[in-house]
Amino acid sequence: MKYYLIAGEKSGDLHAANLMKALLREDAAAVFRYWGGEAMQAVGGTLVKHYQEMAFMGIWEVVKNIRTIRGFLKEAQRDIMDYQPNVVILVDYGGFNMRISKWCKTHHIKNFYYISPKVWAWNTKRALKIKVNVDRMFVIFPFEKAFYKQFDYEVDFVGNPLMDAIQAYQPNEQFLAQNALDTKKKIIALLPGSRKQEIAKIFANMLAVIHQFSQYQFVVAGIGRLPKSFYQSCEGVANVKVVYDQTYDLLAHSHAAIVTSGTATLETALFNVPQVVCYKTSTINYLVFKQLLKVKYISLVNLVMDKEVVKELIQKEFTPDRLTQELTHLLGEAQRAHMLQEYTTLHHLLGNEGASAKTAQLMVKYLQPTP
């Protein structure tokens, strides 16, 4: 069968790639065309557009680039129509992919959604649009099935694909030596995000606390596709280094972490690394989101646990002083032990690996002609 996938972010690229591998096991004749990144390219098929070209974050950034986004939508629609896939698989990336799902429904093209947009966090009535436009929804958090049930929409809970990604991870035993890291100092990882806008707003405050913790070494999870200029502020700063495209190896060797809110918070927890979560956006974006948000937390760890397990420093609270205070608290033995204990419960809630395989099996099943 012919599959057309759209993943608009780094995490989506990873999960879509694992889904493609699983689809190949279920459907040996599977052919892929997609919007995504390097992980999907490594599996095979044809890349139409890289997700970095679509990395617009926040209300203002979307408004500024609305013509470009509309152009991307038209390009995707033309390409899907030319390709004539058996199914379009939309991976997260709600703003863009929900528009594609509506277009698919209008043109009688079957579409599946893998990893639900966070409609439970804000503007919950979007769930009704999903119910109308999406043929099958595959969710990755246990609370999402109950959420959609409120709208009389039956979805498939398949488990969390991060478990697959982490299970497949092969540690690099030479990570410390290859990156010239100090083997005697514990590592505090800095994960400033994968989008340009995130790094611009967040990175400076992360770096500002380094001098307070000279007994540790700080290592930044850099993104190789971004311009090196985004990490120039590290140059000349004692006790900090940047490693590129080695986030899992970095987390595997870290004692603690400061993490920008997003998928990375869950990855950090699954590697059992205590963390402080931070987030900052433009004032306009923040005021809009504050009015729309329907949830108590922004980090996936706290959302899944439905309580504050990791500290969240958001907007005005995200200052060097507060970050220093929270990191100091986190590095204490009692708080560290408590957080690791909470992570054990988190692991249990998310289930075992196998989300990609389960999703692929269900997708192939749903694509079979009904007798």
GUSE-246880 format. One record per residue (C-alpha): chain; x, y, z. Coordinates in Angstrom, 3 decimals, always signed. Layout:
! residues N
   chaine         px         py         pz
        A          X          Y          Z
...
***
This chain:
! residues 371
   chaine         px         py         pz
        A     +0.000     +0.000     +0.000
        A     +0.973     +3.631     -0.462
        A     +1.344     +5.727     +2.692
        A     +1.654     +9.508     +2.875
        A     +2.895    +10.822     +6.247
        A     +3.186    +14.371     +7.603
        A     +5.373    +15.030    +10.661
        A     +6.138    +18.680    +11.355
        A     +8.559    +18.419    +14.283
        A    +11.668    +16.555    +15.425
        A     +9.749    +14.288    +17.803
        A     +7.189    +13.540    +15.095
        A     +9.997    +12.574    +12.728
        A    +11.270    +10.044    +15.277
        A     +7.855     +8.505    +15.973
        A     +6.846     +8.467    +12.305
        A    +10.097     +6.675    +11.449
        A     +9.408     +3.946    +14.026
        A     +5.847     +3.625    +12.716
        A     +7.187     +3.253     +9.159
        A     +9.479     +0.430    +10.292
        A     +6.522     -1.299    +11.925
        A     +4.339     -0.805     +8.841
        A     +7.009     -2.469     +6.703
        A     +6.820     -5.510     +8.981
        A     +3.032     -5.647     +8.549
        A     +2.960     -4.674     +4.875
        A     +6.005     -5.764     +2.875
        A     +4.762     -3.773     -0.128
        A     +4.546     -0.502     +1.840
        A     +5.749     +2.599     -0.032
        A     +6.236     +5.926     +1.738
        A     +6.120     +9.584     +0.754
        A     +6.332    +12.149     +3.545
        A     +7.040    +15.478     +5.142
        A     +9.511    +14.802     +7.948
        A    +13.218    +14.531     +8.618
        A    +16.363    +12.428     +8.822
        A    +14.849     +9.624    +10.919
        A    +12.164     +8.985     +8.298
        A    +14.713     +9.262     +5.492
        A    +16.778     +6.539     +7.150
        A    +13.822     +4.157     +6.798
        A    +13.316     +4.913     +3.103
        A    +10.767     +6.424     +0.775
        A    +10.639     +9.995     -0.540
        A    +11.054    +13.149     +1.539
        A     +8.963    +16.031     +0.158
        A     +9.802    +18.706     +2.714
        A    +11.917    +18.842     +5.892
        A    +10.127    +19.700     +9.127
        A    +12.620    +22.487     +9.870
        A    +11.038    +24.538     +7.107
        A     +7.728    +24.395     +8.988
        A     +8.979    +25.168    +12.516
        A     +6.694    +28.086    +13.396
        A     +5.885    +28.301    +17.108
        A     +3.319    +30.501    +18.812
        A     +0.475    +32.753    +17.695
        A     +2.610    +35.674    +16.510
        A     +5.049    +33.517    +14.542
        A     +2.144    +31.784    +12.787
        A     +0.485    +35.110    +11.949
        A     +3.740    +36.516    +10.538
        A     +4.219    +33.462     +8.352
        A     +0.598    +32.788     +7.425
        A     +1.214    +33.112     +3.665
        A     +4.082    +30.642     +3.857
        A     +1.958    +28.191     +5.857
        A     -0.917    +28.486     +3.377
        A     +1.564    +27.788     +0.611
        A     +2.724    +24.651     +2.423
        A     -0.878    +23.503     +2.845
        A     -1.572    +23.896     -0.879
        A     +1.691    +22.153     -1.732
        A     +0.810    +19.205     +0.526
        A     -2.692    +18.976     -0.927
        A     -1.410    +18.954     -4.515
        A     +1.224    +16.371     -3.676
        A     -1.260    +14.078     -1.922
        A     -3.641    +14.328     -4.853
        A     -0.847    +13.470     -7.305
        A     +0.396    +10.569     -5.156
        A     -3.044     +9.043     -4.529
        A     -2.108     +7.192     -1.315
        A     -4.172     +4.494     +0.342
        A     -4.042     +6.584     +3.503
        A     -2.629     +9.856     +4.804
        A     -1.070     +9.451     +8.261
        A     -0.905    +12.690    +10.249
        A     +1.589    +12.757    +13.120
        A     +0.844    +15.323    +15.871
        A     +1.507    +18.919    +14.566
        A     -2.103    +19.952    +15.168
        A     -2.455    +23.359    +13.516
        A     -1.269    +22.115    +10.120
        A     -2.408    +18.511    +10.200
        A     -5.952    +19.230    +11.345
        A     -6.378    +21.358     +8.230
        A     -5.021    +18.513     +6.112
        A     -7.440    +16.054     +7.758
        A    -10.401    +18.324     +6.900
        A     -9.189    +18.583     +3.305
        A     -8.743    +14.796     +3.107
        A    -12.290    +14.238     +4.362
        A    -13.674    +16.684     +1.796
        A    -11.821    +14.860     -0.985
        A    -12.724    +11.362     +0.280
        A     -9.103    +10.467     +1.089
        A     -8.744     +8.180     +4.099
        A     -6.715     +9.760     +6.911
        A     -5.423     +8.390    +10.204
        A     -4.077    +10.549    +13.045
        A     -1.167     +9.209    +15.121
        A     -0.420    +11.159    +18.330
        A     -3.355    +13.433    +19.001
        A     -3.032    +17.217    +18.921
        A     -3.296    +18.558    +22.462
        A     -6.957    +19.445    +22.105
        A     -7.459    +18.475    +25.744
        A     -5.161    +21.350    +26.763
        A     -6.959    +24.198    +25.006
        A     -9.929    +24.754    +22.704
        A    -11.348    +21.331    +23.575
        A    -14.176    +21.654    +21.037
        A    -11.605    +20.899    +18.338
        A    -12.251    +17.290    +19.334
        A    -15.541    +17.567    +17.469
        A    -13.682    +18.516    +14.277
        A    -11.421    +15.531    +14.735
        A    -14.441    +13.281    +15.184
        A    -15.872    +14.520    +11.871
        A    -12.675    +14.579     +9.805
        A    -10.339    +11.835    +11.092
        A    -11.108     +8.236    +10.134
        A     -9.097     +6.725    +13.015
        A     -7.272     +8.376    +15.911
        A     -4.381     +6.626    +17.712
        A     -3.586     +8.211    +21.098
        A     -0.483     +7.774    +23.241
        A     -1.576     +8.909    +26.718
        A     -4.058     +6.911    +28.814
        A     -6.146     +9.969    +29.759
        A     -6.770    +10.812    +26.077
        A     -9.113     +7.861    +25.527
        A    -11.398     +9.103    +28.306
        A    -11.169    +12.655    +26.985
        A    -12.423    +11.692    +23.519
        A    -15.106     +9.481    +25.060
        A    -16.765    +12.701    +26.284
        A    -17.367    +13.536    +22.626
        A    -18.653    +10.049    +21.812
        A    -15.544     +9.361    +19.730
        A    -13.855     +5.984    +20.092
        A    -10.068     +6.146    +19.721
        A     -7.293     +3.571    +20.005
        A     -4.872     +3.904    +22.935
        A     -1.647     +2.324    +21.654
        A     +0.872     +3.232    +24.370
        A     +3.642     +5.789    +24.165
        A     +6.102     +5.556    +21.236
        A     +8.871     +7.088    +23.338
        A     +9.111     +3.704    +25.038
        A     +9.945     +2.213    +21.620
        A    +12.540     +4.880    +20.866
        A    +14.265     +4.477    +24.214
        A    +14.124     +0.687    +24.035
        A    +15.835     +0.841    +20.624
        A    +18.532     +3.243    +21.857
        A    +22.048     +1.803    +21.799
        A    +24.355     +3.581    +24.310
        A    +27.604     +5.017    +23.023
        A    +30.196     +3.794    +25.511
        A    +32.677     +6.367    +24.151
        A    +30.330     +9.352    +24.593
        A    +32.383    +11.052    +27.328
        A    +35.732    +10.515    +25.607
        A    +34.525    +11.479    +22.127
        A    +33.151    +14.769    +23.443
        A    +36.112    +15.494    +25.743
        A    +33.902    +15.573    +28.838
        A    +35.259    +15.449    +32.373
        A    +34.839    +11.938    +33.772
        A    +35.116    +13.226    +37.360
        A    +32.344    +15.835    +37.257
        A    +28.662    +14.964    +37.185
        A    +26.740    +16.318    +34.185
        A    +23.807    +18.693    +34.240
        A    +22.154    +18.585    +30.825
        A    +20.702    +21.697    +29.205
        A    +17.930    +21.008    +26.686
        A    +16.942    +24.414    +25.256
        A    +14.611    +22.999    +22.606
        A    +14.739    +22.252    +18.904
        A    +13.066    +25.363    +17.509
        A    +14.831    +28.654    +16.839
        A    +12.211    +30.642    +18.727
        A    +12.562    +28.457    +21.839
        A    +16.321    +28.762    +21.976
        A    +16.212    +32.533    +21.502
        A    +13.833    +32.959    +24.463
        A    +15.185    +30.343    +26.853
        A    +18.885    +29.608    +26.389
        A    +20.336    +32.758    +28.003
        A    +18.623    +32.107    +31.352
        A    +19.852    +28.509    +31.334
        A    +23.437    +29.639    +30.847
        A    +23.118    +32.344    +33.498
        A    +23.069    +29.810    +36.368
        A    +26.180    +27.871    +35.402
        A    +28.626    +29.860    +37.544
        A    +26.615    +28.892    +40.648
        A    +27.365    +25.187    +40.178
        A    +31.095    +24.959    +39.505
        A    +31.264    +21.426    +40.944
        A    +29.240    +20.199    +37.934
        A    +29.785    +20.323    +34.177
        A    +26.971    +21.560    +31.946
        A    +26.391    +19.986    +28.548
        A    +24.007    +21.445    +25.969
        A    +21.925    +19.202    +23.716
        A    +22.558    +20.976    +20.409
        A    +20.620    +20.411    +17.196
        A    +22.950    +19.907    +14.251
        A    +20.581    +21.313    +11.630
        A    +20.306    +24.659    +13.392
        A    +22.923    +27.343    +12.708
        A    +25.896    +27.065    +15.072
        A    +25.338    +30.743    +15.875
        A    +22.462    +29.722    +18.136
        A    +24.979    +28.194    +20.505
        A    +27.691    +30.874    +20.282
        A    +26.744    +32.213    +23.698
        A    +28.435    +29.101    +25.128
        A    +31.791    +30.068    +23.672
        A    +34.214    +31.138    +26.343
        A    +31.878    +30.090    +29.167
        A    +33.743    +27.880    +31.599
        A    +32.297    +24.501    +32.474
        A    +29.902    +24.172    +29.514
        A    +30.074    +22.287    +26.225
        A    +27.717    +21.643    +23.326
        A    +27.183    +18.171    +21.853
        A    +25.150    +17.853    +18.668
        A    +22.439    +15.288    +17.950
        A    +23.351    +13.089    +20.911
        A    +20.475    +13.842    +23.287
        A    +19.863    +10.267    +24.430
        A    +23.559     +9.666    +25.101
        A    +23.646    +12.930    +27.030
        A    +20.623    +11.990    +29.146
        A    +22.064     +8.516    +29.771
        A    +25.101    +10.182    +31.370
        A    +23.355    +13.044    +33.190
        A    +22.799    +13.584    +36.904
        A    +20.146    +16.299    +36.420
        A    +18.701    +18.458    +33.639
        A    +17.110    +21.792    +32.805
        A    +14.572    +21.138    +30.057
        A    +12.387    +23.249    +27.799
        A     +8.777    +22.083    +28.025
        A     +7.838    +19.599    +25.306
        A     +8.509    +15.961    +24.455
        A    +11.980    +16.292    +25.985
        A    +10.498    +16.475    +29.491
        A     +9.053    +12.989    +29.082
        A    +12.251    +11.652    +27.495
        A    +14.272    +13.048    +30.403
        A    +11.964    +11.352    +32.904
        A    +12.139     +8.020    +31.079
        A    +15.930     +8.197    +31.355
        A    +15.441     +8.725    +35.116
        A    +17.084    +12.151    +35.108
        A    +15.663    +14.614    +37.682
        A    +14.732    +17.883    +35.977
        A    +13.523    +21.446    +36.192
        A    +11.144    +22.364    +33.345
        A    +11.151    +25.860    +31.885
        A     +9.246    +27.732    +29.237
        A     +9.120    +31.275    +27.899
        A     +7.444    +32.776    +24.865
        A     +6.442    +36.236    +23.669
        A     +4.092    +38.215    +25.897
        A     +1.351    +38.047    +23.246
        A     +1.619    +34.270    +22.931
        A     +1.653    +33.816    +26.694
        A     -1.420    +35.973    +27.316
        A     -3.361    +34.166    +24.601
        A     -2.368    +30.688    +25.774
        A     -3.048    +31.568    +29.417
        A     -6.644    +32.406    +28.505
        A     -7.100    +29.262    +26.427
        A     -5.349    +26.618    +28.520
        A     -7.653    +24.083    +30.175
        A     -4.960    +22.145    +32.070
        A     -3.053    +22.803    +35.281
        A     +0.403    +21.935    +33.929
        A     +2.428    +22.334    +30.749
        A     +4.976    +19.518    +31.108
        A     +3.999    +16.066    +29.886
        A     +5.360    +14.494    +33.068
        A     +2.968    +16.448    +35.276
        A     +0.077    +16.046    +32.848
        A     +0.365    +12.254    +32.797
        A     +0.817    +12.081    +36.580
        A     -1.909    +14.703    +37.162
        A     +0.185    +16.396    +39.830
        A     +3.385    +18.418    +40.150
        A     +6.249    +15.948    +39.942
        A     +8.706    +18.289    +38.194
        A     +8.931    +22.015    +38.876
        A     +7.685    +24.234    +36.050
        A     +9.150    +27.720    +35.670
        A     +6.958    +29.568    +33.176
        A     +7.317    +33.062    +31.709
        A     +8.027    +35.584    +34.537
        A     +8.890    +32.767    +36.956
        A    +11.662    +31.626    +34.631
        A    +14.510    +33.787    +35.927
        A    +18.142    +32.900    +36.732
        A    +17.449    +33.349    +40.442
        A    +14.443    +31.020    +40.487
        A    +16.247    +28.507    +38.283
        A    +19.237    +28.529    +40.641
        A    +16.920    +27.976    +43.597
        A    +15.049    +25.085    +41.987
        A    +18.164    +23.397    +40.631
        A    +19.813    +23.584    +44.068
        A    +16.718    +21.952    +45.570
        A    +16.682    +19.307    +42.858
        A    +20.303    +18.342    +43.488
        A    +19.553    +17.555    +47.133
        A    +19.391    +13.836    +47.879
        A    +15.871    +13.883    +49.331
        A    +14.267    +15.695    +46.378
        A    +16.231    +13.602    +43.893
        A    +15.074    +10.338    +45.493
        A    +11.455    +11.552    +45.613
        A    +11.433    +12.475    +41.920
        A    +12.966     +9.172    +40.871
        A    +10.288     +7.355    +42.862
        A     +7.592     +9.339    +41.025
        A     +9.235     +8.443    +37.709
        A     +8.668     +4.755    +38.526
        A     +4.924     +5.398    +38.644
        A     +5.162     +7.359    +35.386
        A     +6.832     +4.399    +33.653
        A     +3.998     +2.154    +34.815
        A     +1.295     +4.528    +33.513
        A     +2.877     +4.771    +30.070
        A     +3.177     +1.003    +29.676
        A     +5.793     -1.050    +27.871
        A     +7.285     -0.595    +24.430
        A     +5.254     -1.697    +21.422
        A     +3.228     +1.403    +20.483
        A     +4.625     +1.504    +16.955
        A     +3.925     -2.173    +16.314
        A     +0.405     -1.984    +17.758
        A     -0.412     +1.117    +15.724
        A     +0.895     -0.434    +12.507
        A     -1.123     -3.612    +13.072
        A     -4.314     -1.620    +13.645
        A     -3.699     +0.645    +10.651
        A     -3.194     -2.260     +8.258
        A     -6.280     -3.945     +9.714
        A     -8.425     -0.820     +9.243
        A     -7.179     -0.465     +5.656
        A     -8.391     -3.904     +4.670
        A    -11.570     -3.933     +2.543
        A    -14.659     -4.674     +4.583
        A    -16.424     -7.892     +3.502
***
